[in-house]
Amino acid sequence: ASVRFLHSATSVGAIRFACNQARSFCSGGGGLSAAAATATESAGSSGASLQHADQGVEAGGILNAAKYGGRHHVSLIPGDGIGPELMDSVKTIVNVAGSPIDFEEIPLSAERGTDEDMRRAILSIKRNGVGLKGNLETFEGMTSKNVQLRTKLDLFAYVQRCKSIEGVPSRYSDIDILVIRENTEGEYSQLEHFNVPGVVESFKIITEAKSRQIAKFAFDTAIKTRRHRVTAVHKANIMKLSDGLFLDVCRDVARDYPSIEFNDVIVDNCCMQLVARPQQFDIMVLPNLYGNIIGNIAAGLVGGPGVAAGMNIGRKYAVFEA
């Protein structure tokens, strides 16, 4: 029963995120980056109506967000493991709720993951503007399909809301943290090779442009969701150039948002503080690897990943994870 509950909670959380994001995205205006904050703000509310207006998602408007008879198309990737079961729950919820959503199912998984399958998945998401996916496993020797989707669609921000939910057993009952993670560079750039036998080089790529983009996204989200503090998480005391650049950019961006409190914390201390006193955190902005780790810790504090759905946000497209 508890397993089914978590599956249902995951499905409901994912579809709420997707419906609210689709509504914000399709209403036009400030672009998907601005709409993402609106989706985050309303993620905990029940019910979601959808409005739709034409908006080009490719340069020149070659591919437009789908609009067919008032119904909305969402790319659906069941994926691996429990993904297909979760997506079946999503389809059942949407059907029972009578939401005007049609899913375009994409057979992309660890077992079926050719370049052609990935190309079809990318085109589907570009055509529809919004995607919902289950877990995509990465076997030994394989390139991560999750990372491929993020980079090919430029889904630069991963947003995960970790909020205490009544009725879900957890250590704390008063947590509401937004973890905002840079999603396309850092250690997950997948740039590594054997230099000589027995020695591997792995490149950590941090750029000023991407750091500024994610920092502005975090502060814009704080404004739109009426939050008060942004915390940059880093290891600049040791990685003085790479994490130092990330931290310097965050500090520079913070000057443009005087109404939002800004502080920073070293990542190892952050782990301890998150477990000991998580209430001190509001919005956390992090490079890729740290965000993955911290996001899992924060999810564990509120009941696990099944109740902390995440979304990959870009300027043109959004992909939500169950």
Sequence and secondary structure as in RCSB ss.txt:
>XXXX:A:sequence
ASVRFLHSATSVGAIRFACNQARSFCSGGGGLSAAAATATESAGSSGASLQHADQGVEAGGILNAAKYGGRHHVS
LIPGDGIGPELMDSVKTIVNVAGSPIDFEEIPLSAERGTDEDMRRAILSIKRNGVGLKGNLETFEGMTSKNVQLR
TKLDLFAYVQRCKSIEGVPSRYSDIDILVIRENTEGEYSQLEHFNVPGVVESFKIITEAKSRQIAKFAFDTAIKT
RRHRVTAVHKANIMKLSDGLFLDVCRDVARDYPSIEFNDVIVDNCCMQLVARPQQFDIMVLPNLYGNIIGNIAAG
LVGGPGVAAGMNIGRKYAVFEA
>XXXX:A:secstr
 HHHHHHHHHHHHHHHHHHHHHHHHHT SSHHHHHHHHHHHTTTSS         B SGGGSSB   BTTBEEEE
EE  STTHHHHHHHHHHHHHHHT SEEEEE   SSSS  HHHHHHHHHHHHHHSEEEE      TT   HHHHHH
HHTT  EEEEEEE  TTS  S SS EEEEEEE SSBGGG  EEEEETTEEEE  B  HHHHHHHHHHHHHHHHHT
T  EEEEEE TTTSTTHHHHHHHHHHHHHTT TTSEEEEEEHHHHHHHHHH GGG SEEEE HHHHHHHHHHHHH
HTT GGG  EEEE SS EEEE 
